Amino acid sequence: MNDIFEGLTQAARLVVTLDADLAEITLRSLQVTVTATLIASAIGLPLGAWIAVNRFRLRRIVIVVLNALMGLPPVVVGLVVYVILSRSGPLGVLGLLFTPTAMIIAQVIIITPIIASISHQAIRELWADYHDLLISLHATRRQRIATLLWDGRRALMTASLAGFGRAIGEVGAIMIVGGNIDHATRVLTTAIALETGKGDFGLALALGFVLIALAIAVNLALHVLSGTERGSRW
């Protein structure tokens, strides 16, 4: 209990005093995670809608594989990305290893199946309601997908938030491809792992509380901006 109280005290002190190191790693955490979430959403949301609207031979297998990929082991993803971006790898010439870009790539791979799978479930229910109407209007596949994405935007925001929540707490893949380099690739989760390894549990807990507060703040901000808290929408 003393460690927890010490962590809360240190977290409050770091935030109130606007600690420079805390601000740096917090902003980097947001930069990496938000960028990865936006890219994964741009891929996953249309993909989930496309699978929901279209019928093709291997559709069931694709859905099963997509759902299975939601449980991708982050360490394995980090290792694969590391091998690809390493000097001896096919993309080693780009020099992306141990950079925020490599961290974003790893996070995109991890959370895209999550966003795509959740969006598929949401769009599938909408498609059942809108099917006859859109067919009668002779809407093209692109128009159908665009309509479903727009009308299901609040449910799809939940899919993106699920991806954000998964990414903001990621440590395994980030540690491998980012290297936890101070003032370069260190983020909140890797800093927590580092301080825990050093035995500084108070600071580790403080960073953990800041991470939790950051995740909650982002979720609340998006809900407020989207208006889902109004009336009966919450």
Secondary structure by P-SEA (a helix, b strand, c coil): caaaaaaaaaaaaaaaaccaaaaaaaaaaaaaaaaaaaaaaaccaaaaaaaacccccaaaaaaaaaaaaccccaaaaaaaaaaaaccccccccccccccaaaaaaaaaaacaaaaaaaaaaaaaaaaaaaaaaaaaacccaaaaaaaaaaaaaaaaaaaaaaaaaaaaaccccccccccccccccccaaaaaaaaaaacaaaaaaaaaaaaaaaaaaaaaaaaaaacccccccc
